[in-house]
Amino acid sequence: MAERCKETVWDGSTWRHRKCLHDATRDGYCGQHHPDAVKRRRGKAEARYQKESAVRAAKQKREDFDRRAGARCRELGIQPEDIR
């Protein structure tokens, strides 16, 4: 019988932990739970989060500028739609 992965995971149906059911491939871990694989996945997720966060921040900055610029145009008696 093949050695099982030594990682403990959440049981999907209860509030308990159980051993991973995958066969160990390297250093007693399966491919999913090996520390190198976990580190690589977390790095990709962090890079994706940073990119999405930058996009959200830029969008928020544009929306804030548009709102302030529109308010200032109305103060001056100019309709913001006339500028475009």
Rosetta constraint file for C-alpha pairs under 8 A:
AtomPair CA 2 CA 23 HARMONIC 6.31 0.50
AtomPair CA 2 CA 24 HARMONIC 7.53 0.50
AtomPair CA 3 CA 23 HARMONIC 5.89 0.50
AtomPair CA 3 CA 24 HARMONIC 5.66 0.50
AtomPair CA 3 CA 28 HARMONIC 7.45 0.50
AtomPair CA 4 CA 20 HARMONIC 7.13 0.50
AtomPair CA 4 CA 21 HARMONIC 6.36 0.50
AtomPair CA 4 CA 22 HARMONIC 5.89 0.50
AtomPair CA 4 CA 23 HARMONIC 4.41 0.50
AtomPair CA 4 CA 24 HARMONIC 4.97 0.50
AtomPair CA 4 CA 28 HARMONIC 7.25 0.50
AtomPair CA 4 CA 29 HARMONIC 7.53 0.50
AtomPair CA 4 CA 30 HARMONIC 7.69 0.50
AtomPair CA 5 CA 19 HARMONIC 7.24 0.50
AtomPair CA 5 CA 20 HARMONIC 5.65 0.50
AtomPair CA 5 CA 21 HARMONIC 6.74 0.50
AtomPair CA 5 CA 22 HARMONIC 5.79 0.50
AtomPair CA 5 CA 23 HARMONIC 5.54 0.50
AtomPair CA 5 CA 24 HARMONIC 4.46 0.50
AtomPair CA 5 CA 25 HARMONIC 7.89 0.50
AtomPair CA 5 CA 28 HARMONIC 5.55 0.50
AtomPair CA 5 CA 29 HARMONIC 4.41 0.50
AtomPair CA 5 CA 30 HARMONIC 5.22 0.50
AtomPair CA 5 CA 33 HARMONIC 7.80 0.50
AtomPair CA 6 CA 19 HARMONIC 6.51 0.50
AtomPair CA 6 CA 20 HARMONIC 6.76 0.50
AtomPair CA 6 CA 24 HARMONIC 7.62 0.50
AtomPair CA 6 CA 28 HARMONIC 5.91 0.50
AtomPair CA 6 CA 29 HARMONIC 5.77 0.50
AtomPair CA 7 CA 19 HARMONIC 5.98 0.50
AtomPair CA 7 CA 20 HARMONIC 5.73 0.50
AtomPair CA 7 CA 29 HARMONIC 6.72 0.50
AtomPair CA 7 CA 33 HARMONIC 6.62 0.50
AtomPair CA 8 CA 17 HARMONIC 6.23 0.50
AtomPair CA 8 CA 18 HARMONIC 5.49 0.50
AtomPair CA 8 CA 19 HARMONIC 4.54 0.50
AtomPair CA 8 CA 20 HARMONIC 5.88 0.50
AtomPair CA 9 CA 17 HARMONIC 5.44 0.50
AtomPair CA 9 CA 18 HARMONIC 5.54 0.50
AtomPair CA 9 CA 19 HARMONIC 6.04 0.50
AtomPair CA 9 CA 20 HARMONIC 5.99 0.50
AtomPair CA 10 CA 15 HARMONIC 7.21 0.50
AtomPair CA 10 CA 16 HARMONIC 6.04 0.50
AtomPair CA 10 CA 17 HARMONIC 4.50 0.50
AtomPair CA 10 CA 18 HARMONIC 6.27 0.50
AtomPair CA 11 CA 15 HARMONIC 6.68 0.50
AtomPair CA 11 CA 16 HARMONIC 5.58 0.50
AtomPair CA 11 CA 17 HARMONIC 5.40 0.50
AtomPair CA 11 CA 18 HARMONIC 6.02 0.50
AtomPair CA 22 CA 30 HARMONIC 5.96 0.50
AtomPair CA 23 CA 29 HARMONIC 7.65 0.50
AtomPair CA 23 CA 30 HARMONIC 5.78 0.50
AtomPair CA 24 CA 28 HARMONIC 5.04 0.50
AtomPair CA 24 CA 29 HARMONIC 4.65 0.50
AtomPair CA 24 CA 30 HARMONIC 4.30 0.50
AtomPair CA 24 CA 31 HARMONIC 7.55 0.50
AtomPair CA 25 CA 29 HARMONIC 6.01 0.50
AtomPair CA 25 CA 30 HARMONIC 5.07 0.50
AtomPair CA 25 CA 31 HARMONIC 6.40 0.50
AtomPair CA 26 CA 30 HARMONIC 6.57 0.50
AtomPair CA 26 CA 31 HARMONIC 7.41 0.50
AtomPair CA 26 CA 34 HARMONIC 7.18 0.50
AtomPair CA 27 CA 34 HARMONIC 7.70 0.50
AtomPair CA 29 CA 33 HARMONIC 5.83 0.50
AtomPair CA 29 CA 34 HARMONIC 5.01 0.50
AtomPair CA 30 CA 34 HARMONIC 5.91 0.50
AtomPair CA 31 CA 37 HARMONIC 6.79 0.50
AtomPair CA 32 CA 37 HARMONIC 6.26 0.50
AtomPair CA 32 CA 38 HARMONIC 7.08 0.50
AtomPair CA 33 CA 37 HARMONIC 6.56 0.50
AtomPair CA 33 CA 38 HARMONIC 6.13 0.50
AtomPair CA 34 CA 38 HARMONIC 6.28 0.50
AtomPair CA 35 CA 39 HARMONIC 6.02 0.50
AtomPair CA 36 CA 40 HARMONIC 6.14 0.50
AtomPair CA 37 CA 41 HARMONIC 6.15 0.50
AtomPair CA 38 CA 42 HARMONIC 6.10 0.50
AtomPair CA 39 CA 43 HARMONIC 6.09 0.50
AtomPair CA 40 CA 44 HARMONIC 6.32 0.50
AtomPair CA 41 CA 45 HARMONIC 6.16 0.50
AtomPair CA 42 CA 46 HARMONIC 6.00 0.50
AtomPair CA 43 CA 47 HARMONIC 6.17 0.50
AtomPair CA 44 CA 48 HARMONIC 6.14 0.50
AtomPair CA 45 CA 49 HARMONIC 6.08 0.50
AtomPair CA 46 CA 50 HARMONIC 6.11 0.50
AtomPair CA 47 CA 51 HARMONIC 6.22 0.50
AtomPair CA 48 CA 52 HARMONIC 6.17 0.50
AtomPair CA 49 CA 53 HARMONIC 5.88 0.50
AtomPair CA 50 CA 54 HARMONIC 6.15 0.50
AtomPair CA 51 CA 55 HARMONIC 6.36 0.50
AtomPair CA 52 CA 56 HARMONIC 6.18 0.50
AtomPair CA 53 CA 57 HARMONIC 6.11 0.50
AtomPair CA 54 CA 58 HARMONIC 6.14 0.50
AtomPair CA 55 CA 59 HARMONIC 6.15 0.50
AtomPair CA 56 CA 60 HARMONIC 6.11 0.50
AtomPair CA 57 CA 61 HARMONIC 6.09 0.50
AtomPair CA 58 CA 62 HARMONIC 6.23 0.50
AtomPair CA 59 CA 63 HARMONIC 6.18 0.50
AtomPair CA 60 CA 64 HARMONIC 6.08 0.50
AtomPair CA 61 CA 65 HARMONIC 6.17 0.50
AtomPair CA 62 CA 66 HARMONIC 6.07 0.50
AtomPair CA 63 CA 67 HARMONIC 6.10 0.50
AtomPair CA 64 CA 68 HARMONIC 6.19 0.50
AtomPair CA 65 CA 69 HARMONIC 5.87 0.50
AtomPair CA 66 CA 70 HARMONIC 5.90 0.50
AtomPair CA 67 CA 71 HARMONIC 6.21 0.50
AtomPair CA 68 CA 72 HARMONIC 6.18 0.50
AtomPair CA 69 CA 73 HARMONIC 6.13 0.50
AtomPair CA 70 CA 74 HARMONIC 6.26 0.50
AtomPair CA 70 CA 79 HARMONIC 7.79 0.50
AtomPair CA 70 CA 80 HARMONIC 5.53 0.50
AtomPair CA 71 CA 75 HARMONIC 6.29 0.50
AtomPair CA 72 CA 76 HARMONIC 6.41 0.50
AtomPair CA 73 CA 77 HARMONIC 6.27 0.50
AtomPair CA 73 CA 78 HARMONIC 4.97 0.50
AtomPair CA 73 CA 79 HARMONIC 6.30 0.50
AtomPair CA 73 CA 80 HARMONIC 6.04 0.50
AtomPair CA 74 CA 78 HARMONIC 5.28 0.50
AtomPair CA 74 CA 79 HARMONIC 5.92 0.50
AtomPair CA 74 CA 80 HARMONIC 7.19 0.50
AtomPair CA 78 CA 82 HARMONIC 7.31 0.50
AtomPair CA 79 CA 83 HARMONIC 7.24 0.50
AtomPair CA 80 CA 84 HARMONIC 7.37 0.50
